[in-house]
């Protein structure tokens, strides 16, 4: 096993599966982390476990959170409908502070493990417009990580790696296929059913389907 460790945020969706495969291909021993944060469905958690097993992580850890306790998002509050048509501005599927919280916990685990690289599959091209997917956020978090940790203060700092952020969804699909990702294992839908079948209507489903189409690849998604 490589002595070069990385923590990889793994939601079970297309982007996070690709980023895990990229980290593996770069020679990292990968420790994946997912979150049971009060999201609408557990299908993505089950997908993350499948992807972690397929790609051979050292350990897959799931952290329990209660982001539905603060609400404010269609992904954590079932009284807010998931939009099935494009909307203007930041959509109601944005989860307040989600990537900030997730990266903070990944940072803590990375410091414990002695890992100095944290991979996150954010994308700022074909994405839903979330502010915590932008390059400026990733850069700012890396600066904060190296101010807030013993490892950073002692000069052995962290790198927040987000190599998908400037790729189209089609390019992401192509990268993943090169590295052996089985996209039939993944779930991207905001409102998948208990069997992990996608609605085919939400923003995430539209972006995913368009990515496979633009890449000229058959869509392996299971739809309701």
KEMIFI-606440 format. One line per field, with one value per residue (C-alpha): residue number from 1; residue in one letter; chain; x, y negated, z. Coordinates in Angstrom, 2 decimals. Each point is the difference from the previous one (the first is absolute). Layout:
pos	NUM/...
code	A/...
unit	A/...
px	X/...
py	Y/...
pz	Z/...
% end
This chain:
pos	1/2/3/4/5/6/7/8/9/10/11/12/13/14/15/16/17/18/19/20/21/22/23/24/25/26/27/28/29/30/31/32/33/34/35/36/37/38/39/40/41/42/43/44/45/46/47/48/49/50/51/52/53/54/55/56/57/58/59/60/61/62/63/64/65/66/67/68/69/70/71/72/73/74/75/76/77/78/79/80/81/82/83/84/85/86/87/88/89/90/91/92/93/94/95/96/97/98/99/100/101/102/103/104/105/106/107/108/109/110/111/112/113/114/115/116/117/118/119/120/121/122/123/124/125/126/127/128/129/130/131/132/133/134/135/136/137/138/139/140/141/142/143/144/145/146/147/148/149/150/151/152/153/154/155/156/157/158/159/160/161/162/163/164/165/166/167/168/169/170/171/172/173/174/175/176/177/178/179/180/181/182/183/184/185/186/187/188/189/190/191/192/193/194/195/196/197/198/199/200/201/202/203/204/205/206/207/208/209/210/211/212/213/214/215/216/217/218/219/220/221/222/223/224
code	X/X/X/X/X/X/X/X/X/X/X/X/X/X/X/X/X/X/X/X/X/X/X/X/X/X/X/X/X/X/X/X/X/X/X/X/X/X/X/X/X/X/X/X/X/X/X/X/X/X/X/X/X/X/X/X/X/X/X/X/X/X/X/X/X/X/X/X/X/X/X/X/X/X/X/X/X/X/X/X/X/X/X/X/X/X/X/X/X/X/X/X/X/X/X/X/X/X/X/X/X/X/X/X/X/X/X/X/X/X/X/X/X/X/X/X/X/X/X/X/X/X/X/X/X/X/X/X/X/X/X/X/X/X/X/X/X/X/X/X/X/X/X/X/X/X/X/X/X/X/X/X/X/X/X/X/X/X/X/X/X/X/X/X/X/X/X/X/X/X/X/X/X/X/X/X/X/X/X/X/X/X/X/X/X/X/X/X/X/X/X/X/X/X/X/X/X/X/X/X/X/X/X/X/X/X/X/X/X/X/X/X/X/X/X/X/X/X/X/X/X/X/X/X
unit	A/A/A/A/A/A/A/A/A/A/A/A/A/A/A/A/A/A/A/A/A/A/A/A/A/A/A/A/A/A/A/A/A/A/A/A/A/A/A/A/A/A/A/A/A/A/A/A/A/A/A/A/A/A/A/A/A/A/A/A/A/A/A/A/A/A/A/A/A/A/A/A/A/A/A/A/A/A/A/A/A/A/A/A/A/A/A/A/A/A/A/A/A/A/A/A/A/A/A/A/A/A/A/A/A/A/A/A/A/A/A/A/A/A/A/A/A/A/A/A/A/A/A/A/A/A/A/A/A/A/A/A/A/A/A/A/A/A/A/A/A/A/A/A/A/A/A/A/A/A/A/A/A/A/A/A/A/A/A/A/A/A/A/A/A/A/A/A/A/A/A/A/A/A/A/A/A/A/A/A/A/A/A/A/A/A/A/A/A/A/A/A/A/A/A/A/A/A/A/A/A/A/A/A/A/A/A/A/A/A/A/A/A/A/A/A/A/A/A/A/A/A/A/A
px	0.00/1.20/1.33/-1.53/-3.43/-3.02/-3.45/-2.63/-3.51/-2.30/-3.71/-0.78/-0.62/1.72/2.49/1.14/0.48/2.16/2.11/0.60/1.17/2.29/1.55/0.60/1.57/2.30/1.40/-1.81/-1.16/-3.57/-2.16/-3.51/-2.46/-3.77/-2.66/-3.41/-1.11/-3.78/-0.27/-3.22/1.10/2.58/0.58/3.06/1.55/-0.47/1.47/3.06/0.58/-0.20/2.42/2.44/0.00/0.38/2.93/1.70/0.30/1.96/-2.96/-3.40/-1.37/-3.54/-0.51/-3.45/-1.12/-3.29/-0.06/-3.75/-0.08/0.69/-1.97/-0.03/0.55/-2.21/2.55/-0.52/-3.50/-2.76/-2.41/2.04/-0.55/2.96/-0.37/-0.52/0.68/2.99/-0.09/1.79/2.69/1.13/-2.59/-1.89/2.03/3.00/0.74/1.29/3.67/0.04/3.40/1.51/-1.15/0.99/3.47/0.53/-0.69/2.15/2.76/-0.21/0.19/2.86/2.01/-0.61/1.00/3.07/-1.51/0.75/-2.27/-3.79/-1.91/-3.43/-1.98/-1.37/-0.59/-0.47/-0.95/-2.97/-1.39/-2.98/1.49/0.91/2.39/2.02/0.97/1.96/3.82/0.09/-1.61/2.45/2.97/-1.33/-0.64/3.54/1.39/-2.20/1.00/3.64/-0.72/-2.28/1.96/3.13/1.30/-0.48/1.59/3.00/0.54/-1.33/-3.07/-3.11/-1.01/-3.69/-0.08/-2.94/1.20/-3.53/-0.93/0.71/-1.20/-3.33/-2.18/0.88/3.71/-0.56/-1.73/2.91/2.54/-1.93/-0.33/3.74/0.57/-2.51/-2.98/-3.19/-2.57/-2.88/0.95/-0.47/-3.08/-0.21/-3.75/-1.19/-3.14/0.94/-2.35/0.91/1.43/2.25/-2.01/0.22/-2.85/1.52/-1.41/2.07/2.99/2.50/-1.70/-0.04/3.70/0.94/-2.00/1.39/3.53/-0.38/-1.65/2.76/2.65/-1.73/-0.40/-3.09/-1.67/0.15/-2.37/-3.02/-3.09/-3.37
py	0.00/-3.49/-2.06/-3.06/-0.34/-2.04/-0.60/-0.04/-1.37/2.64/-0.74/2.91/-2.24/-0.28/-2.73/1.47/3.46/-1.59/-1.91/3.17/1.82/-2.94/0.02/3.75/-0.40/-2.69/2.57/-0.94/2.45/-1.27/-0.40/-0.97/-1.93/-0.34/-1.73/1.04/-3.59/0.25/0.10/1.06/3.54/2.59/1.25/-2.21/1.41/3.52/-1.11/-1.41/3.36/1.75/-2.43/0.22/3.79/-0.04/-2.41/1.61/-2.65/0.71/-1.05/-1.56/-2.04/-1.41/-2.91/-0.76/-3.63/-1.83/-2.64/0.50/-1.54/-3.39/0.69/-2.60/2.46/2.23/2.77/0.02/-1.42/2.10/-2.94/-1.71/1.55/0.95/-2.13/1.96/-2.92/-2.35/-2.92/-3.34/-0.68/2.37/2.80/1.25/3.23/-1.94/1.31/-2.84/0.50/3.62/0.07/-2.13/2.54/3.01/-1.32/-0.92/3.57/1.38/-2.34/1.38/3.60/-0.83/-1.46/3.11/2.29/-2.00/-0.72/-3.35/0.16/-0.32/0.62/-1.46/0.38/-3.53/-1.36/-3.60/0.59/2.40/-0.41/-1.38/-3.37/0.74/-2.58/2.68/1.66/-2.99/-0.08/-3.05/2.03/2.90/-2.38/-1.77/3.27/1.20/-3.20/0.43/3.68/-0.96/-2.66/2.15/3.25/1.12/1.52/-3.29/-2.10/2.36/-0.39/3.35/-1.48/1.29/-0.09/-0.11/1.69/-0.71/0.96/0.28/-3.60/-1.30/3.05/0.47/2.90/1.81/-0.39/1.31/3.09/0.57/-0.30/2.46/2.57/-0.18/0.83/2.84/-1.61/2.06/-2.79/2.47/0.20/-3.74/-2.03/-3.74/-0.69/-2.45/2.08/3.59/2.68/2.71/2.13/-2.81/-0.64/-3.57/-2.39/-1.21/-3.49/-1.78/-2.20/2.70/2.56/-2.45/-0.84/3.67/1.11/-2.86/0.99/3.57/-1.18/-2.53/2.63/2.38/2.60/2.04/-1.28/2.81/-1.83/1.93/-2.17/0.40
pz	0.00/-0.80/2.90/-1.69/1.65/-1.06/1.41/-2.75/0.47/-1.45/-0.37/-2.32/-3.01/-3.35/0.89/3.30/-1.53/-2.69/2.51/2.00/-3.13/-0.85/3.46/-0.25/-3.44/1.41/2.42/3.20/2.64/0.23/3.08/-1.04/2.12/-0.44/2.05/1.25/0.43/-0.13/-3.79/-1.69/-0.79/1.04/-3.54/-0.43/3.20/-1.34/-3.34/1.79/1.68/-3.38/-1.62/2.93/-0.30/-3.80/0.09/2.98/2.68/3.18/2.15/-0.61/2.90/0.29/2.40/1.40/-0.03/0.49/-2.71/-0.28/3.48/-1.56/-3.20/-2.73/-2.86/-2.14/0.58/3.78/0.47/-1.58/0.24/-2.76/-3.42/-2.17/-3.15/-3.22/-2.33/-0.28/2.43/0.20/2.60/2.73/0.12/3.06/-0.20/1.37/3.51/2.24/0.97/-1.22/-1.69/2.77/2.60/-2.11/-0.75/3.65/1.11/-2.82/1.16/3.52/-1.20/-2.35/2.88/2.10/-2.88/-0.92/-3.43/-1.56/-3.06/0.05/-3.23/-0.71/-3.21/-0.28/-3.47/-1.14/-3.65/-0.31/3.49/1.90/0.96/3.61/1.50/1.81/-3.29/-1.32/-0.28/2.29/2.78/-0.40/0.06/3.10/1.82/-0.70/1.49/3.05/0.35/0.23/2.62/2.15/0.39/1.79/-3.23/-1.82/2.73/0.17/-3.73/-1.26/-1.60/-1.76/-3.63/-0.95/-3.39/-2.31/-3.49/-1.41/0.69/-3.51/-1.97/-1.76/1.11/-3.23/0.74/3.53/-1.40/-2.38/2.83/2.15/-2.74/-0.65/3.65/0.13/1.76/-0.24/-0.18/0.32/3.70/0.55/0.94/-0.80/0.21/2.64/0.58/-0.81/1.29/2.53/-2.80/-1.20/-3.16/-1.30/-0.72/-3.27/0.60/2.66/-0.73/0.94/-2.27/-2.92/0.37/0.34/-3.04/-2.09/1.01/-1.19/-3.22/-0.73/0.70/-2.44/2.74/0.80/3.17/2.62/2.38/1.24/-0.32/1.61
% end
